Amino acid sequence: MSNPTYLLREENVAARRIGDELMIMSAKESALFSLNETAAILWNAADGITPLSDIVARDICTRYEMDADTAMRDACELVEGLAAHGIVRLSDRPFGDQGSSP
């Protein structure tokens, strides 16, 4: 992902924290997912207006003391997986700039 990437939580997804785990139920796949800590950070920050690179720098690099390139590469892989399962939507523009669809 070379362009800025924005992520937004899908509307037809239910999320519940159970202990240390974040459980996600996807209506698209009728499936239950357990997000690891990093995926949960990305899910919680998926507001549709904050670039993924900012989320990674602010919430992941500082927490895990990772270099930005490695953290961004890992985050891109994670959000692409979440998007493939209908848990988040991805765009190269903030979602507020797009009207009703990306």
N, C-alpha and C positions, 0 to 999 in steps of 0.2 A: 504494500500500500504506500505509494509515493505521494499521493495527494492527501490533504487533510482528511481525516476520517471522523465522522460523528456517529454516535450510536444512541439509539433510543429503545427503551424497553417496549416490547410488543404489548398491545392492550389485552390480548386474549391469553395472558399468562398469569398464573397465580404463584406467589412466592411466600414461603414461610420459613422462618429461622427456627431450627430445632437443634438446641444446644449450640455447637460450634458450626453446624452445617446450614447452608442455605439450600432449601429444596424448592425446585421450580417445576410447576406442572404446565406443560405446553398443550394448549387446546388443539393446535395444528396437528400434532403427532399423537395426542392422547398419551403422552409419556411423562414420566417423572425423572427429573435430573437432580443430582446432587452436585452443587458447584463447589469447587475447591476455593480456598481463601482468595486467591488472585482473581478468579472468575467472579466471585462475589463482590469484590471491590469494583470491578468493571461494571457489573450489573447495577450496583448501587449508584454509581456515578453516571449511568447512561441517561442523561437528561436531554439529549438531542441538540444541545447548544455548546457543550464543552468539547473541544477537539480531543480525540484519543491521545494525542501526544501530550496535551496538558494533564490529562488524567494520569497517564503513565509517569510523568515527571513529578507530579504532586503527590500521588497516592501509592505508587509502586516503587519507584527508584529510591525514594526516601525511606520507605518502610523496610525494604529488603536490601538496601545498599547495593543496588545493581547499576551497571552502566546503562545509559539511555538506549544505545543501539540494541543490546540484548533484551532489555525490558520491552522495547517497542516491538521487536520481532516476535517475542513470546505473546504479547498482548494482541497483536494482529492475528496470530494463529488462533488464539482463544476466541476473539470476537467473531472471526469468520466461522468458527465451529458453532458458536451460539446463534449466529444468524442462519446457518444452515438448518438448525433445528427450530427456527421460528421463535427464538427467545428474545432476540434484539433485531432491530433494523439498522442497516449501515447506509451512509450517504457521504458524498464528498462536500456537502453543504449542510449548514445547520438546519434542522428540521423546521424551525420557525420560518425559514426563508423559502419554503417549498410549497406552501399552501397545504393541500390535503394529501399529497403523495410525493415520494422522493423522485 
